[in-house]
Amino acid sequence: MTKRPAEDLLEDVTYRNSPSQKKVRLSPRFEGTSRSNGTGSSPEAQALGNSDGAKISGRSPQPIGVSAFCNLEDSLLEDEDSDGDQPTFAAPERQQVPADGFGDLYLDTIDRSVLDFDFEKLCSISLSNINVYACLVCGKYFQGRGTKSHAYFHALEVDHHVFVNMETKRVYVLPEGYEVTSKSLDDIKFVVDPRLPKEQVLRLDKEPNSSFDIGGKRYHPGFVGMNNIKANDYFNVVIQALAHVPPIRNYFMLEDFATKPELIQRFSVLVRKIWNTRAFKSHVSPHELLQQVSRQSQKRFDLLHQSDPVEFLSWFLNNLHLALGGSKSKPGTSIIQKVFQGQLKIESQKITAKADANDRLRFEEAGEVLTEKNHFLMLTLDLPPAPLFQDELDKNAIPQVPLNSILSKYDGIRTAEHQSARKRYRLLHPLPPYLLLHIKRFSKNKFVSERNPTIVIFNSHSLDMAPYVEPNPSIHPPGETILYDLVANVTHEAIRIRDDSVEGEAEKKVWKTQLHDRARDEWLEIQDLFVEKVPAETLFTGESYLLVLEKRKQPRARVT
């Protein structure tokens, strides 16, 4: 702004380049020739006491008053508000129910192909898991549906209007805020939280069932691929195996776990999604359960680093048992122990080293044999050492061993040395309904981790466990078989990959699971998202790592 010379009078000073923020905003009708009012003087001249305006009106110049500015500002604002050329924004009116004839408004914008409810329910903006809604147009998660919520602003910004509450499964239209009760949304609500009736769950292993996803691809419920997000294939094979143990599957599909810990709830949801008959896609993602496992195990098991399936299974079963309210000391206090827990007798004899008169070292066995009984959820089987050297003819031969041979560890006759003691093992009656057999392939020392590639030969049915159980006529008749049939087989495959960090090539672990489809009496092999049939006669050709066996029900004796 130019400075006023000291000799100029205030009355004679006109506007000189006043800053825009200090100028009074005028309506267009005050511009040009339309600025004059009824008295022939402009509002500016009247308000500022202009001498020319005063002469025209026949009044002497008056000092500037506060009321003059206020009246001028009010009149200008009123005029500006009344101007139809400058629209103003009004917030949409909130409604309890849709207007007549508009109940299905916006439902045609729903895109079922982008909906994926397998991932953890976190707001994509605030990362909160409280009161989360899913946009049914783009599939993203947002928190809340009030006028200041992220879902509300998402509806205004990108014109997406239909949202479902991930907890209550109620559908709302935003920004209006009314609930939609159309039956056409029932398929979406079912996919959010699939629940089959008890009658259908009990028939899963009896009647073959096929379904089609939203893209028209055929799939078999229960035998679907599982997404390997980064390196969680070790996790996938364990969940697939547990989801095909009928007592575990039925329990987690039918019970209500609303008041149970998060680990139980998320495992239940994943099992129900694996057996979902109305899924939008023919695979599932374990992301939600993986995140909870990662937090609860303090990142011992996560999706970024590959772990051992047996170590994860042991951790997972024990944590499921405790989360279900099971006791640490009393056996059989949860469904986990009722299905997998058995009893084992261990006889141990100490070995001491003594030097004789000639300074020779002698090993003497203690006369006392200690006996103890322990409970187990899983039995470990030791493979014989792989041959270190091979001749020219046997260089391509793979060592093999029958399953019965490594099971003899539990016959109560063979001994094994552990540190300073010699031990014998024998199973006790009653055996659990399901046996978990861990074939120990990997060993570590201070320098390197070694893998035993020995193939274990077995049949997929009729494994007799009677020779490894101590007789107890009060529970099981002596001489009768105790047969187990294979339910799932977790296999390991070593793939050589180029690794610049080491010389030559490195081995990558790949985990697969082979599952028995009882309704069709066929076997399927699942590796991540790939599902294919395999002959039952070739199951043992892979490096079996974990066997899940089901105890065959004994026929009831006839009463004469």
Stockholm file with secondary structure:
# STOCKHOLM 1.0

chainA/1-560         MTKRPAEDLLEDVTYRNSPSQKKVRLSPRFEGTSRSNGTGSSPEAQALGNSDGAKISGRSPQPIGVSAFCNLEDSLLEDEDSDGDQPTFAAPERQQVPADGFGDLYLDTIDRSVLDFDFEKLCSISLSNINVYACLVCGKYFQGRGTKSHAYFHALEVDHHVFVNMETKRVYVLPEGYEVTSKSLDDIKFVVDPRLPKEQVLRLDKEPNSSFDIGGKRYHPGFVGMNNIKANDYFNVVIQALAHVPPIRNYFMLEDFATKPELIQRFSVLVRKIWNTRAFKSHVSPHELLQQVSRQSQKRFDLLHQSDPVEFLSWFLNNLHLALGGSKSKPGTSIIQKVFQGQLKIESQKITAKADANDRLRFEEAGEVLTEKNHFLMLTLDLPPAPLFQDELDKNAIPQVPLNSILSKYDGIRTAEHQSARKRYRLLHPLPPYLLLHIKRFSKNKFVSERNPTIVIFNSHSLDMAPYVEPNPSIHPPGETILYDLVANVTHEAIRIRDDSVEGEAEKKVWKTQLHDRARDEWLEIQDLFVEKVPAETLFTGESYLLVLEKRKQPRARVT
#=GR chainA/1-560 SS CCCCCTTSCGGGCCCCSCCGGGSCCCCGGGSGGGGCCTTSSCHHHHHHTCHHHHHHHTCCCCCCCHHHHHHHHHHHHHHHHTCTTSCCCCCCCCCSSCCTTCTTTTGGGCCGGGCCTTSCCCCTTTCCCSSEEEETTTCCEEECCSTTSHHHHHHHHHCCCEEEETTTCCEEETTTTEEECCGGGHHHHHHHSCCCCHHHHHTTTTSCCCEECTTSCEECTTCCEECCCSSCHHHHHHHHHHTTSHHHHHHHHHSCCTTSCHHHHHHHHHHHHHTCSSCSSSEECCHHHHHHHHHHTTTSSCSSSCCCHHHHHHHHHHHHHHHTTCCSSSSSCSHHHHHHCEEEEEEEEEEEEEECTTCCEEEEECSCCEEEEEEESCEEEECCCCCSCCCSSSTTCCCEEEHHHHHGGGBSSCCEEETTEEEEEEEESSCCSEEEEEEECEEECSSCEEECCCEEECCSSCEECGGGBCCCTTTSCTTCCCEEEEEEEEEEEEEEEECTTSSSEEEEEEEEEEEEETTTTEEEEEETTEEEEECGGGGGGSEEEEEEEEECCCCCCCCC
#=GC SS_cons         CCCCCTTSCGGGCCCCSCCGGGSCCCCGGGSGGGGCCTTSSCHHHHHHTCHHHHHHHTCCCCCCCHHHHHHHHHHHHHHHHTCTTSCCCCCCCCCSSCCTTCTTTTGGGCCGGGCCTTSCCCCTTTCCCSSEEEETTTCCEEECCSTTSHHHHHHHHHCCCEEEETTTCCEEETTTTEEECCGGGHHHHHHHSCCCCHHHHHTTTTSCCCEECTTSCEECTTCCEECCCSSCHHHHHHHHHHTTSHHHHHHHHHSCCTTSCHHHHHHHHHHHHHTCSSCSSSEECCHHHHHHHHHHTTTSSCSSSCCCHHHHHHHHHHHHHHHTTCCSSSSSCSHHHHHHCEEEEEEEEEEEEEECTTCCEEEEECSCCEEEEEEESCEEEECCCCCSCCCSSSTTCCCEEEHHHHHGGGBSSCCEEETTEEEEEEEESSCCSEEEEEEECEEECSSCEEECCCEEECCSSCEECGGGBCCCTTTSCTTCCCEEEEEEEEEEEEEEEECTTSSSEEEEEEEEEEEEETTTTEEEEEETTEEEEECGGGGGGSEEEEEEEEECCCCCCCCC
//
